[in-house]
Amino acid sequence: MSGTRVPEGSGVNSSVALRKAEQARQAEEARQKEQARQVKQVKSPSEDRFRSSFQAGAPPAKGPELTPGSPPAGTLPTKDTQDGKANRLAKADEEKAPATSLFTENIQDRKVNCLDQAADFLNKSSPAIQARSEMVFLKDSRGGVEGQAGHVVVRQGGRVLDPSNGKSYEDMKSLFKEQPQYSEAGSIPGTTAAKVLNTEPGSPERAQALADAKISPALQKMMVADSAAVDGGGGSVPNPVTTEPHETTVPGQAGPVSVEFSDTLEKDVKKENGNVTVTITAETTVSASGTVEYSKAKVGGVDPSVTVGAKAGKSMEYEVTMREADYEKLKRGEIAPPHPLNPETIPDGTSLKMEQSTFAGYSLEKGLSYGAAELGLSSEVTKGKGMSIEVSRNGDKLTMTSGPSEFIKNNGKVSLGVGPVSVSAGRADTLKDYKLRTAEFDLSNKDGKKAFESFAKDGRIPEKEGPGVSNTLRIDKVSFESASQLGLDIGPFSIGSEGAKNSVEYLIIHNPDGTKSMTADFEYGGGKPKVTVERKYDKNNNAIESEDKYQLKFDTNQPQAREELVRSFTGDRDKARYARDHKAPITLNLTAADVKEIQRRVAAKSKAVSEPHNNAIDHMFNEDGSPRDPMEAILHMASNPDSNFELAYDWNWIRTDGSGKHLPGTIAIG
């Protein structure tokens, strides 16, 4: 009774007032018990300790985790979702969801109806999308059991989504036309609904949340029970972010961009190794300063495996590969869609691929056509033809690569940085001869930013290095046959079988100062070592022999050969025994000076002693006994021994020349 206030003053009968207060208290207590009883029907025993995510100091309740192959975060639950709701639609007959109300609905149980689905949708939406959403309650006019409970949908602006089956409608009128049994009973804001339903069902906290939200008693008590329906066509239920376009600010651009998402977004993307690949179509305009800006962008809707291009001068279509975390930010509207001509929109670790045809009708077209001609590519501006460009960001460095569309499309890569430039053709193994051009822009340098802005206007990739611009290289990847036509001294053209010759590929790097460098990989098979040669040339195409580097990789399991090889080049017995007892590849690195010293010691020992040796090292010399060119000597020697053991034996024979010195060069195990 201490909590009951009795009115005071003249004319008030205190006994009557007390009796009425007690009756009111008992009625309220009975009402709360009845509500608790209703909740108990839908609560799982394992959830007796359900904790409200809105209790003081408590973090928001964790949403359902996703099973492999299930929709990503932000996608409405389907019959394959988990976290207590796995296979819940498939088990509809087992666990028929009872009718629930805003006061009794338990969003953590396994019983799924339309209110539960609508709550899931809102909980997986960003705060911005929640704020634009309403939870709409519909009366059901049908007779019998069906008419005893209503239905719940989500409305954003005029558009309506039914989360229970994934269908969307232009407006409520369209929904009523298809399902005339329904009529609107009332609605509550999305943020309010999310807050209310994340309190403990049937609890004082739930009652207080409903009171604070000023939700009418009729809507609080309205029972809804439509079961979650599966799209008959097996289609996916849409993601909350796809229900309505939104505007996002663009760094460096005056106006915002309107972003919309494909209705089949999660089917349109490719996920691999923590990255997401998706196609973006941007409607563009040209600013007064001549830069290309975008006013509207659609994410998804095109298979990213299809070569992308553009409709001349109207829109550009390109492929984006970004980290999953950034992709989720894009879906939530936290970042703008990456744009190939605006580096400020490109997150770290993101790459964009586009064809030359993407820029048809823009000022960049002329410069890109020049670049295509330089690379020997068709200037025909059509999809799947000619040149493509890839722009990738790593920290403040923005790397640009242009080359054949087949190379770019099939994930061909140019590796720049420490050591020699390397190129991998990705899946484009049908390309034998092709040319590429690269440039690296330092966005932390104002000159580097200006250089990229210049490309964004005229389409000319820088050909010379300067402040903020580096690695302005032209790269030729050529076969053995084509290499002989370049006018470069690239080594012997009769180094073994035709099969060996045809397996050789040369990478020619054209530096901005007119010098060149060459990297070639030779594979001979048959247990012979793999050889990589690096050679530099001056402006007159003359080889700079002193800069030569030769790498031989031995992959042999013969213990004695491994031991002899390592001991010959290190003189270290312990390291030699380690190599003998392990099976990791052994790599030998030599310079031209090292090869000449080995040739000198071979000649000296051959003259001093008559001990027999294998003929592998004989190939380091011409028929008249004169030493071959160092690169030619290495290639002939590596291509001719019958086995790694024979070559290791020969080198050990050289080492034991009485000098007490191991052979020159460096060796690594593993």
C-alpha positions as CSV (number, residue, x, y, z in Angstrom):
1,M,0.0,0.0,0.0
2,S,3.0,2.3,0.5
3,G,3.1,2.8,-3.3
4,T,-0.6,3.9,-3.5
5,R,-1.3,7.6,-3.2
6,V,-4.7,8.5,-1.7
7,P,-6.2,11.9,-2.7
8,E,-6.6,14.3,0.2
9,G,-8.9,17.2,0.9
10,S,-12.4,17.9,1.9
11,G,-15.2,15.8,0.4
12,V,-13.0,12.8,-0.1
13,N,-14.0,9.5,1.5
14,S,-10.6,7.9,2.4
15,S,-12.0,4.4,2.7
16,V,-13.6,4.5,-0.7
17,A,-10.4,5.9,-2.2
18,L,-8.3,3.2,-0.6
19,R,-10.7,0.5,-1.8
20,K,-10.6,1.8,-5.4
21,A,-6.8,2.1,-5.3
22,E,-6.5,-1.5,-4.1
23,Q,-8.8,-2.7,-6.9
24,A,-6.7,-0.9,-9.5
25,R,-3.5,-2.4,-8.1
26,Q,-5.0,-6.0,-8.2
27,A,-6.3,-5.4,-11.8
28,E,-2.9,-4.3,-13.0
29,E,-1.2,-7.2,-11.3
30,A,-3.6,-9.6,-13.0
31,R,-3.0,-8.0,-16.3
32,Q,0.8,-8.4,-16.0
33,K,0.4,-12.0,-15.0
34,E,-1.7,-12.7,-18.1
35,Q,0.9,-11.1,-20.3
36,A,3.6,-13.1,-18.7
37,R,1.6,-16.2,-19.3
38,Q,1.3,-15.4,-23.0
39,V,5.1,-14.8,-23.2
40,K,5.8,-18.1,-21.6
41,Q,4.1,-19.8,-24.5
42,V,6.6,-18.5,-27.0
43,K,9.7,-18.4,-24.8
44,S,12.3,-21.1,-25.2
45,P,13.4,-22.7,-21.9
46,S,17.0,-21.9,-22.8
47,E,16.2,-18.2,-22.9
48,D,15.0,-17.7,-19.3
49,R,18.0,-15.6,-18.7
50,F,17.4,-13.4,-21.8
51,R,19.1,-10.1,-21.2
52,S,17.9,-6.9,-22.8
53,S,20.4,-5.3,-25.1
54,F,19.1,-1.9,-23.8
55,Q,19.8,-2.5,-20.1
56,A,22.3,-0.1,-18.7
57,G,25.8,-0.8,-19.7
58,A,24.9,-3.8,-21.9
59,P,26.1,-3.9,-25.5
60,P,23.6,-4.3,-28.3
61,A,22.4,-7.9,-28.7
62,K,24.5,-9.9,-31.2
63,G,22.6,-10.7,-34.4
64,P,22.5,-14.2,-35.9
65,E,25.8,-15.5,-37.1
66,L,25.8,-16.9,-40.6
67,T,26.6,-20.3,-41.7
68,P,28.9,-21.0,-44.7
69,G,26.9,-20.3,-47.9
70,S,24.3,-18.2,-46.1
71,P,23.5,-14.6,-46.9
72,P,26.0,-12.0,-45.5
73,A,25.3,-9.6,-42.7
74,G,22.5,-7.3,-43.6
75,T,20.5,-10.0,-45.6
76,L,17.1,-11.1,-44.4
77,P,17.0,-14.5,-42.9
78,T,15.9,-17.3,-45.3
79,K,15.3,-20.9,-44.7
80,D,19.1,-21.5,-44.5
81,T,19.9,-19.1,-41.7
82,Q,21.1,-20.2,-38.3
83,D,21.6,-18.9,-34.7
84,G,18.6,-20.7,-33.3
85,K,16.7,-20.1,-36.5
86,A,18.6,-22.5,-38.8
87,N,16.3,-24.4,-41.1
88,R,13.4,-22.7,-39.4
89,L,11.3,-22.3,-42.5
90,A,11.9,-26.0,-43.4
91,K,10.6,-26.9,-39.9
92,A,7.5,-24.7,-40.2
93,D,5.2,-27.7,-39.6
94,E,7.2,-28.7,-36.5
95,E,7.3,-25.2,-34.9
96,K,4.3,-23.3,-36.1
97,A,4.8,-19.7,-34.9
98,P,2.0,-18.6,-32.6
99,A,0.4,-15.1,-32.8
100,T,2.4,-12.5,-30.9
101,S,2.2,-8.8,-30.2
102,L,4.6,-6.0,-29.7
103,F,4.5,-6.9,-26.0
104,T,4.9,-10.6,-26.3
105,E,7.1,-11.1,-29.4
106,N,10.4,-12.9,-28.6
107,I,12.9,-12.2,-31.5
108,Q,15.4,-14.7,-30.0
109,D,13.3,-17.8,-30.2
110,R,12.9,-20.4,-33.0
111,K,9.3,-19.5,-33.8
112,V,9.2,-17.2,-36.8
113,N,6.3,-15.1,-37.9
114,C,6.0,-11.8,-39.8
115,L,6.8,-9.6,-36.8
116,D,9.9,-11.6,-36.1
117,Q,11.0,-11.2,-39.8
118,A,10.3,-7.5,-39.8
119,A,12.4,-7.1,-36.6
120,D,15.2,-9.1,-38.1
121,F,15.1,-6.7,-41.1
122,L,15.4,-3.6,-39.0
123,N,18.0,-5.0,-36.7
124,K,20.3,-5.8,-39.7
125,S,19.7,-2.3,-41.2
126,S,22.0,0.7,-40.6
127,P,20.8,3.4,-38.3
128,A,20.1,5.6,-41.4
129,I,17.9,2.9,-43.0
130,Q,16.1,2.3,-39.7
131,A,15.3,6.0,-39.4
132,R,13.7,5.9,-42.9
133,S,11.7,2.8,-42.1
134,E,8.3,2.1,-40.6
135,M,6.9,-1.1,-39.2
136,V,3.3,-1.2,-40.6
137,F,0.6,-3.4,-39.0
138,L,-2.1,-4.8,-41.2
139,K,-5.5,-6.1,-40.2
140,D,-6.7,-9.3,-41.8
141,S,-10.4,-9.3,-42.9
142,R,-10.6,-13.0,-43.6
143,G,-12.9,-15.2,-41.5
144,G,-11.9,-18.1,-39.3
145,V,-8.4,-18.6,-37.9
146,E,-6.7,-16.6,-40.6
147,G,-8.5,-13.4,-39.7
148,Q,-7.7,-13.7,-36.0
149,A,-4.2,-12.3,-36.5
150,G,-2.8,-9.6,-38.8
151,H,0.4,-9.1,-40.7
152,V,3.5,-6.8,-40.5
153,V,5.4,-5.2,-43.4
154,V,8.1,-2.5,-43.6
155,R,7.6,0.8,-45.4
156,Q,10.3,3.2,-46.6
157,G,8.8,6.4,-48.1
158,G,6.2,5.1,-50.4
159,R,7.8,1.7,-51.1
160,V,6.8,-1.3,-49.1
161,L,8.7,-4.5,-48.4
162,D,7.2,-7.7,-47.1
163,P,10.2,-9.3,-45.2
164,S,8.4,-12.6,-44.8
165,N,8.6,-13.4,-48.5
166,G,11.0,-10.8,-49.9
167,K,8.4,-9.2,-52.2
168,S,8.4,-5.4,-52.6
169,Y,5.7,-3.1,-53.8
170,E,5.8,0.4,-55.2
171,D,3.3,1.5,-52.6
172,M,0.7,0.3,-50.1
173,K,-2.0,0.5,-52.7
174,S,-0.1,-2.1,-54.8
175,L,0.1,-4.5,-51.8
176,F,-3.6,-4.1,-51.1
177,K,-4.4,-4.8,-54.8
178,E,-2.5,-8.1,-54.6
179,Q,-3.7,-9.0,-51.1
180,P,-7.1,-7.3,-50.6
181,Q,-7.7,-9.0,-47.2
182,Y,-5.3,-6.5,-45.6
183,S,-5.9,-2.9,-44.4
184,E,-3.6,-0.6,-42.5
185,A,-4.1,-0.7,-38.7
186,G,-1.2,1.6,-37.7
187,S,2.6,2.0,-37.9
188,I,5.6,2.8,-35.7
189,P,9.0,4.2,-36.6
190,G,11.7,1.6,-37.4
191,T,14.1,2.8,-34.7
192,T,11.3,2.6,-32.2
193,A,10.4,-0.9,-33.2
194,A,14.0,-2.0,-33.0
195,K,14.4,-0.6,-29.5
196,V,11.1,-2.0,-28.2
197,L,11.7,-5.5,-29.6
198,N,15.2,-5.7,-28.2
199,T,13.9,-5.6,-24.7
200,E,12.8,-8.7,-22.8
201,P,9.4,-9.8,-24.0
202,G,6.6,-9.4,-21.4
203,S,9.0,-7.6,-19.0
204,P,8.6,-4.3,-17.2
205,E,11.3,-3.0,-19.6
206,R,9.2,-3.9,-22.6
207,A,6.1,-2.3,-21.1
208,Q,8.1,0.9,-20.3
209,A,9.6,1.0,-23.8
210,L,6.1,0.7,-25.3
211,A,4.9,3.5,-23.0
212,D,7.8,5.7,-23.8
213,A,7.2,5.3,-27.5
214,K,3.5,6.4,-27.0
215,I,2.3,3.4,-29.0
216,S,-1.5,3.1,-28.8
217,P,-2.9,0.3,-26.6
218,A,-4.7,-1.2,-29.6
219,L,-1.4,-1.6,-31.6
220,Q,0.4,-2.9,-28.5
221,K,-2.1,-5.7,-28.1
222,M,-2.6,-6.4,-31.8
223,M,-1.8,-10.1,-32.6
224,V,0.1,-10.9,-35.8
225,A,1.0,-14.4,-36.9
226,D,1.6,-14.9,-40.6
227,S,4.3,-17.5,-41.1
228,A,7.5,-16.7,-42.9
229,A,7.0,-17.6,-46.6
230,V,9.6,-18.8,-49.0
231,D,9.7,-17.3,-52.4
232,G,8.2,-19.9,-54.7
233,G,10.9,-19.3,-57.3
234,G,13.7,-19.8,-54.8
235,G,14.7,-16.2,-55.0
236,S,16.8,-14.6,-52.3
237,V,15.1,-12.2,-49.8
238,P,16.4,-8.7,-50.5
239,N,19.0,-7.0,-48.4
240,P,17.8,-4.0,-46.3
241,V,20.2,-1.7,-48.2
242,T,18.6,-2.6,-51.6
243,T,15.1,-1.3,-50.7
244,E,15.7,2.3,-51.5
245,P,18.4,4.5,-53.1
246,H,20.3,6.9,-50.8
247,E,22.6,9.8,-51.3
248,T,26.3,9.7,-50.3
249,T,28.8,12.6,-50.3
250,V,31.8,12.1,-52.6
251,P,35.2,13.3,-51.5
252,G,36.5,16.0,-53.9
253,Q,33.1,16.3,-55.6
254,A,30.7,19.2,-55.1
255,G,27.4,17.3,-55.2
256,P,26.4,13.9,-53.7
257,V,26.0,10.7,-55.6
258,S,22.7,8.8,-55.6
259,V,23.5,5.1,-54.8
260,E,21.2,2.2,-55.5
261,F,21.8,-1.5,-55.2
262,S,20.8,-4.4,-57.4
263,D,17.8,-6.4,-56.1
264,T,20.0,-9.4,-56.6
265,L,23.1,-7.9,-55.1
266,E,24.3,-10.9,-53.1
267,K,24.0,-13.0,-56.2
268,D,25.9,-10.5,-58.3
269,V,29.1,-10.4,-56.2
270,K,32.0,-12.8,-56.0
271,K,33.6,-13.4,-52.7
272,E,37.1,-14.8,-52.4
273,N,40.0,-14.6,-49.9
274,G,38.3,-11.8,-47.8
275,N,37.6,-9.7,-50.9
276,V,34.4,-8.9,-52.8
277,T,34.3,-8.3,-56.5
278,V,31.2,-6.4,-57.9
279,T,30.4,-4.3,-60.9
280,I,29.4,-0.7,-60.6
281,T,27.6,1.3,-63.3
282,A,28.0,5.1,-62.9
283,E,26.1,7.8,-64.6
284,T,28.6,10.6,-65.2
285,T,28.8,14.3,-65.9
286,V,31.8,16.5,-66.8
287,S,32.5,19.4,-64.4
288,A,33.4,22.9,-65.5
289,S,37.1,22.0,-64.8
290,G,36.9,19.0,-67.1
291,T,36.9,16.2,-64.5
292,V,34.5,13.3,-64.8
293,E,32.1,13.2,-61.8
294,Y,29.3,10.8,-61.1
295,S,25.7,11.7,-60.2
296,K,24.3,8.2,-59.8
297,A,25.8,4.7,-59.2
298,K,24.3,1.3,-59.2
299,V,26.1,-1.5,-57.4
300,G,25.6,-5.0,-58.8
301,G,23.3,-6.0,-61.5
302,V,26.0,-7.2,-63.9
303,D,27.9,-10.5,-63.7
304,P,31.5,-9.4,-62.8
305,S,32.9,-12.3,-64.9
306,V,31.5,-10.5,-68.0
307,T,33.9,-8.0,-69.6
308,V,32.8,-4.5,-68.6
309,G,32.6,-1.4,-70.7
310,A,30.4,1.6,-71.3
311,K,27.7,3.3,-73.2
312,A,29.6,6.1,-75.0
313,G,29.6,9.4,-73.0
314,K,26.6,8.4,-70.8
315,S,27.7,5.9,-68.2
316,M,30.7,3.9,-67.3
317,E,30.8,0.3,-66.1
318,Y,33.7,-1.1,-64.2
319,E,34.7,-3.9,-61.9
320,V,35.7,-3.3,-58.3
321,T,37.5,-5.7,-55.9
322,M,37.6,-4.5,-52.3
323,R,37.9,-5.9,-48.8
324,E,34.7,-7.3,-47.3
325,A,34.8,-4.7,-44.5
326,D,34.8,-1.9,-47.1
327,Y,32.1,-3.5,-49.1
328,E,29.9,-3.6,-46.0
329,K,30.6,0.1,-45.4
330,L,29.6,0.7,-49.0
331,K,26.3,-1.1,-48.4
332,R,25.6,0.9,-45.3
333,G,26.2,4.2,-47.1
334,E,29.3,5.0,-45.0
335,I,31.6,5.4,-48.1
336,A,30.9,6.4,-51.6
337,P,31.2,3.8,-54.5
338,P,34.9,3.7,-55.6
339,H,35.4,5.7,-58.8
340,P,38.4,5.1,-61.1
341,L,39.1,8.8,-61.7
342,N,38.7,9.9,-58.1
343,P,41.4,8.3,-55.9
344,E,39.8,9.7,-52.7
345,T,36.9,7.3,-53.2
346,I,39.2,4.2,-53.5
347,P,39.8,2.5,-50.2
348,D,43.2,0.9,-49.3
349,G,43.5,-2.5,-50.8
350,T,40.9,-1.8,-53.6
351,S,41.4,-2.3,-57.3
352,L,39.3,-1.2,-60.2
353,K,39.3,-2.6,-63.8
354,M,37.9,-0.9,-66.8
355,E,38.1,-1.2,-70.6
356,Q,39.3,1.6,-72.9
357,S,35.7,1.7,-74.1
358,T,34.6,2.9,-70.7
359,F,35.9,6.3,-71.5
360,A,34.4,6.6,-75.0
361,G,33.1,10.1,-75.5
362,Y,35.2,11.7,-72.8
363,S,38.3,13.9,-73.0
364,L,40.4,10.9,-71.9
365,E,39.6,8.9,-75.1
366,K,42.3,10.5,-77.2
367,G,45.1,9.9,-74.7
368,L,44.0,6.3,-74.1
369,S,43.9,5.6,-77.8
370,Y,47.5,6.8,-78.0
371,G,48.4,4.4,-75.2
372,A,46.6,1.5,-76.9
373,A,48.6,2.2,-80.1
374,E,51.9,2.2,-78.2
375,L,51.0,-1.2,-76.8
376,G,50.1,-2.5,-80.2
377,L,46.4,-2.9,-79.2
378,S,43.3,-2.2,-81.2
379,S,41.9,1.3,-80.8
380,E,38.4,-0.1,-81.6
381,V,36.2,1.2,-78.8
382,T,34.0,-1.8,-78.2
383,K,33.5,-4.2,-75.3
384,G,36.0,-6.9,-75.0
385,K,38.5,-5.4,-77.5
386,G,41.7,-3.4,-77.2
387,M,43.1,-2.1,-73.9
388,S,42.0,-2.2,-70.3
389,I,43.3,-0.4,-67.3
390,E,43.6,-1.4,-63.7
391,V,43.9,1.1,-60.8
392,S,44.8,-0.3,-57.4
393,R,45.6,1.4,-54.1
394,N,48.1,0.4,-51.4
395,G,48.3,3.0,-48.7
396,D,49.1,6.3,-50.4
397,K,50.4,4.6,-53.5
398,L,48.0,4.3,-56.5
399,T,49.4,1.9,-59.2
400,M,48.0,2.0,-62.7
401,T,48.5,-0.8,-65.3
402,S,47.3,-0.7,-68.8
403,G,47.5,-3.7,-71.2
404,P,45.4,-6.2,-73.2
405,S,41.9,-6.6,-71.9
406,E,42.5,-10.3,-71.7
407,F,45.5,-9.7,-69.4
408,I,43.6,-7.3,-67.1
409,K,40.4,-9.3,-67.1
410,N,42.1,-12.5,-66.1
411,N,43.8,-11.1,-63.1
412,G,47.2,-10.6,-64.7
413,K,49.6,-8.8,-62.2
414,V,52.7,-6.7,-62.4
415,S,54.7,-6.8,-59.2
416,L,56.8,-3.6,-58.5
417,G,59.0,-2.8,-55.6
418,V,62.1,-4.5,-54.1
419,G,63.8,-6.7,-56.6
420,P,63.2,-7.1,-60.3
421,V,59.8,-6.4,-61.8
422,S,57.8,-9.6,-62.3
423,V,54.6,-10.3,-64.3
424,S,52.1,-13.1,-63.9
425,A,49.5,-13.5,-66.6
426,G,46.9,-14.9,-64.2
427,R,44.5,-17.1,-66.1
428,A,45.5,-15.6,-69.4
429,D,47.8,-18.4,-70.3
430,T,46.9,-18.0,-74.0
431,L,48.8,-14.7,-74.2
432,K,52.3,-15.3,-75.4
433,D,53.4,-11.8,-76.5
434,Y,52.0,-8.6,-75.0
435,K,52.9,-5.2,-73.8
436,L,52.0,-3.3,-70.6
437,R,52.5,0.1,-69.2
438,T,52.7,1.1,-65.5
439,A,52.8,4.2,-63.4
440,E,52.7,4.7,-59.6
441,F,51.3,7.9,-58.1
442,D,52.1,9.0,-54.6
443,L,48.9,10.6,-53.3
444,S,50.6,12.0,-50.2
445,N,52.7,14.1,-52.6
446,K,50.9,17.1,-54.1
447,D,52.7,16.6,-57.4
448,G,51.6,13.0,-57.4
449,K,48.0,14.0,-57.0
450,K,48.3,16.6,-59.8
451,A,49.8,13.9,-62.1
452,F,46.8,11.6,-61.5
453,E,44.4,14.5,-62.0
454,S,46.1,15.2,-65.3
455,F,45.6,11.6,-66.4
456,A,41.9,11.9,-65.3
457,K,41.5,14.7,-67.8
458,D,43.7,13.7,-70.8
459,G,44.1,9.9,-70.5
460,R,47.9,10.0,-70.9
461,I,49.7,7.6,-68.5
462,P,53.0,9.3,-67.5
463,E,56.0,8.0,-69.4
464,K,58.7,9.6,-67.2
465,E,59.3,9.7,-63.5
466,G,59.0,12.9,-61.5
467,P,58.0,14.2,-58.1
468,G,55.2,12.0,-56.9
469,V,55.4,9.7,-59.9
470,S,57.5,6.5,-60.1
471,N,57.7,3.1,-61.9
472,T,56.7,4.6,-65.2
473,L,57.6,1.5,-67.1
474,R,56.7,-0.1,-70.4
475,I,56.9,-3.9,-70.2
476,D,57.2,-6.4,-73.0
477,K,56.4,-10.0,-72.3
478,V,57.6,-12.0,-75.2
479,S,58.2,-15.6,-76.2
480,F,61.6,-17.0,-77.2
481,E,60.9,-16.6,-80.9
482,S,59.9,-13.0,-80.6
483,A,62.8,-12.1,-78.4
484,S,65.2,-12.7,-81.2
485,Q,63.6,-9.9,-83.1
486,L,64.1,-7.2,-80.5
487,G,67.7,-6.4,-81.3
488,L,68.8,-7.2,-77.8
489,D,71.7,-9.5,-76.8
490,I,69.5,-11.9,-74.8
491,G,71.7,-15.0,-74.9
492,P,72.1,-18.1,-76.9
493,F,69.4,-19.3,-79.3
494,S,70.6,-22.9,-79.4
495,I,70.5,-24.0,-75.8
496,G,68.8,-27.4,-76.1
497,S,65.7,-29.0,-77.5
498,E,63.0,-27.0,-79.2
499,G,60.7,-27.8,-76.3
500,A,63.2,-26.0,-73.9
501,K,63.4,-23.0,-76.2
502,N,59.6,-22.7,-76.4
503,S,59.2,-22.7,-72.7
504,V,61.3,-19.6,-72.2
505,E,59.6,-16.2,-71.7
506,Y,61.3,-12.9,-71.6
507,L,60.2,-9.8,-69.6
508,I,61.7,-6.7,-71.1
509,I,61.4,-3.5,-69.0
510,H,61.7,-0.2,-70.8
511,N,62.9,2.4,-68.3
512,P,62.1,6.1,-68.6
513,D,65.8,7.0,-69.2
514,G,66.0,4.8,-72.3
515,T,67.8,1.9,-70.6
516,K,66.3,-1.6,-70.4
517,S,66.4,-4.6,-68.3
518,M,65.5,-8.2,-69.0
519,T,64.3,-11.1,-66.8
520,A,64.0,-14.5,-68.3
521,D,63.0,-17.9,-66.8
522,F,64.3,-21.1,-68.3
523,E,62.9,-24.5,-67.5
524,Y,64.5,-27.6,-69.0
525,G,62.7,-30.4,-67.1
526,G,64.2,-33.8,-66.5
527,G,65.5,-33.0,-63.1
528,K,67.6,-30.0,-64.3
529,P,67.7,-26.8,-62.3
530,K,65.4,-23.9,-63.2
531,V,67.3,-20.8,-64.2
532,T,66.3,-17.1,-63.9
533,V,68.5,-14.5,-65.6
534,E,68.5,-10.8,-65.0
535,R,70.3,-8.5,-67.4
536,K,70.5,-4.7,-67.9
537,Y,71.2,-2.8,-71.1
538,D,72.4,0.7,-71.9
539,K,70.6,3.2,-74.2
540,N,72.3,1.5,-77.2
541,N,70.9,-1.9,-76.3
542,N,74.4,-3.2,-75.2
543,A,74.3,-5.7,-72.3
544,I,75.9,-4.4,-69.1
545,E,77.6,-7.7,-68.1
546,S,78.7,-6.5,-64.7
547,E,75.0,-6.2,-63.7
548,D,74.1,-9.8,-64.7
549,K,72.5,-12.0,-62.0
550,Y,71.8,-15.7,-62.4
551,Q,69.6,-17.8,-60.1
552,L,69.6,-21.6,-60.2
553,K,66.9,-23.4,-58.2
554,F,67.5,-27.1,-57.4
555,D,64.6,-29.3,-56.4
556,T,66.2,-32.6,-55.7
557,N,65.7,-35.2,-53.0
558,Q,69.1,-36.9,-53.5
559,P,70.8,-36.5,-50.1
560,Q,74.4,-36.7,-51.4
561,A,73.7,-34.2,-54.2
562,R,72.2,-31.7,-51.8
563,E,75.1,-32.1,-49.4
564,E,77.8,-31.7,-52.1
565,L,76.0,-28.7,-53.6
566,V,75.8,-26.7,-50.3
567,R,79.3,-27.7,-49.2
568,S,80.8,-26.6,-52.5
569,F,79.4,-23.1,-52.2
570,T,79.7,-22.6,-48.4
571,G,82.4,-24.8,-47.1
572,D,80.1,-25.3,-44.1
573,R,79.8,-29.0,-43.1
574,D,76.9,-28.4,-40.7
575,K,74.9,-26.5,-43.3
576,A,75.7,-29.2,-45.8
577,R,74.5,-31.9,-43.5
578,Y,71.3,-29.9,-42.8
579,A,70.7,-29.7,-46.5
580,R,71.2,-33.4,-46.8
581,D,68.7,-34.2,-44.2
582,H,66.0,-31.8,-45.4
583,K,64.1,-31.6,-48.7
584,A,63.5,-27.9,-49.1
585,P,64.6,-26.4,-52.5
586,I,68.1,-25.1,-52.7
587,T,68.7,-21.7,-54.5
588,L,72.1,-20.7,-55.9
589,N,72.7,-17.0,-56.8
590,L,75.6,-16.1,-59.0
591,T,77.0,-12.9,-60.7
592,A,78.9,-12.7,-63.9
593,A,82.1,-12.2,-61.8
594,D,81.3,-15.4,-59.9
595,V,80.9,-17.4,-63.1
596,K,84.2,-16.1,-64.5
597,E,86.0,-17.1,-61.3
598,I,84.5,-20.6,-61.5
599,Q,85.6,-20.9,-65.1
600,R,89.1,-19.8,-64.1
601,R,89.3,-22.5,-61.4
602,V,88.0,-25.2,-63.7
603,A,90.6,-24.3,-66.3
604,A,93.4,-24.3,-63.7
605,K,92.5,-27.7,-62.1
606,S,92.0,-29.3,-65.5
607,K,95.5,-28.2,-66.5
608,A,97.0,-29.3,-63.2
609,V,95.4,-32.8,-62.8
610,S,94.1,-35.5,-65.0
611,E,91.3,-36.6,-62.6
612,P,88.1,-37.6,-64.5
613,H,84.9,-35.5,-64.0
614,N,81.4,-35.3,-65.4
615,N,81.0,-33.2,-68.5
616,A,78.5,-30.7,-67.1
617,I,81.2,-28.1,-66.4
618,D,82.7,-28.6,-69.9
619,H,79.7,-26.8,-71.3
620,M,81.0,-23.6,-69.6
621,F,83.6,-23.5,-72.4
622,N,83.6,-23.3,-76.2
623,E,84.9,-26.1,-78.3
624,D,88.2,-24.4,-78.6
625,G,88.5,-24.3,-74.8
626,S,87.8,-20.6,-74.4
627,P,85.3,-19.6,-71.7
628,R,81.8,-18.8,-72.8
629,D,79.9,-15.6,-72.0
630,P,78.9,-15.9,-68.3
631,M,75.1,-16.1,-69.1
632,E,75.7,-18.5,-72.0
633,A,77.9,-20.6,-69.7
634,I,75.3,-20.9,-67.0
635,L,72.5,-21.8,-69.5
636,H,74.5,-24.4,-71.3
637,M,75.8,-26.0,-68.1
638,A,72.3,-26.1,-66.5
639,S,70.6,-27.5,-69.6
640,N,73.0,-30.4,-70.3
641,P,73.7,-32.5,-67.1
642,D,71.8,-35.7,-66.8
643,S,70.9,-34.9,-63.2
644,N,71.3,-32.5,-60.3
645,F,73.7,-35.1,-58.8
646,E,76.0,-34.8,-61.9
647,L,76.2,-31.0,-61.6
648,A,76.7,-31.1,-57.8
649,Y,79.6,-33.7,-58.3
650,D,81.3,-31.4,-60.8
651,W,81.1,-28.4,-58.5
652,N,82.6,-30.4,-55.7
653,W,85.3,-31.5,-58.0
654,I,86.2,-27.8,-58.6
655,R,86.1,-27.0,-54.9
656,T,88.7,-29.6,-54.1
657,D,91.4,-27.8,-56.2
658,G,93.7,-27.4,-53.2
659,S,93.0,-23.7,-52.7
660,G,90.9,-24.4,-49.6
661,K,88.3,-22.0,-50.8
662,H,84.6,-22.7,-51.5
663,L,83.2,-21.6,-54.8
664,P,81.9,-18.0,-55.1
665,G,78.2,-17.3,-54.9
666,T,75.4,-17.4,-52.3
667,I,73.2,-20.3,-51.5
668,A,69.9,-20.6,-49.6
669,I,67.9,-23.6,-48.4
670,G,64.2,-23.3,-48.5
